[in-house]
Amino acid sequence: MLEFILLQAPAGESGWMGNLILIGGIVIIFYFFMVRPQQKKAKDQKTFIESLKKGDQVVTIGGMHGRISAIEGEIVILDVDRGTKLTFEKSAISLDASKKLSKATKAA
């Protein structure tokens, strides 16, 4: 089968170099538009999780809003209402609500 395909190629053309450049270009575009932004987002999320401290107002992945009342290793205890505390994994914290709220008030 391979010999049949090779025999079909016109003699004297070096089209493989053009194909190689095309594939290389596609790989570079894929890296800059898909892989690199995802790596940056993951790095920012990791930095945010490591910088959590008591008193920060946060939002969980599930949409629960609360203020951090304690951090114990990989566990975060959120105060969601007066006397109501819920326990979450650190990885379940999505974003810093105080930063989001400050941006919203600056825009208004």
Number of C-alpha atoms within 10 A of each C-alpha: 6 6 7 8 8 10 10 8 11 9 8 6 8 10 10 9 10 10 11 11 11 12 12 12 12 11 11 13 12 12 13 11 10 11 12 12 12 13 11 11 11 12 12 12 16 12 11 14 18 11 9 17 14 13 13 17 22 22 20 19 12 9 12 13 19 21 22 21 17 16 17 9 8 11 14 23 19 26 19 16 11 6 7 9 16 15 13 15 14 18 14 15 21 17 18 18 17 14 12 13 12 10 11 10 8 7 7 5
